[in-house]
Amino acid sequence: MDIRLQTGIIIRKYGEYLVGVSVVGGLRWSASPWDAWRTRKRDKAFIVAYRVGGVRMLFNPVAGQLREMKI
């Protein structure tokens, strides 16, 4: 198993990570990157980060590594 394939892009804003959209229409945030919505598609992550005003982060839950995503 190649753990690099587990790396995904998550969104951080004010020290919290985007989990998703709640049923009532607001955004849900968590203090833990393990709870975060994750994608491997850069274009989708860019759109979501732009719309919520967040920063794209690379996160590997297997290794527990988190770092800001460079363009």
C-alpha positions, 0 to 999 in steps of 0.5 A, a space after each residue: 500500500 502506498 500511503 501517498 495515495 491517502 493524501 487529500 486536500 482539505 480546507 482550513 479557516 481560522 484554525 478549523 477544518 471544513 466538514 461539510 454543509 449542515 441540513 439547515 444550510 450552514 457550514 460545519 467546521 471541526 477542530 480536527 483535520 481527521 473530520 474534514 471533507 477531503 478530495 484529491 481534485 485540485 480544481 474542486 478544492 480551489 473552488 470550495 476554498 475560494 467560496 468559503 474564504 479558506 486555505 487549501 491544506 494537504 493532509 495524510 491521515 495515515 501519516 498524520 501529516 498536514 501542510 499548506 498546499 502550494 499552487 
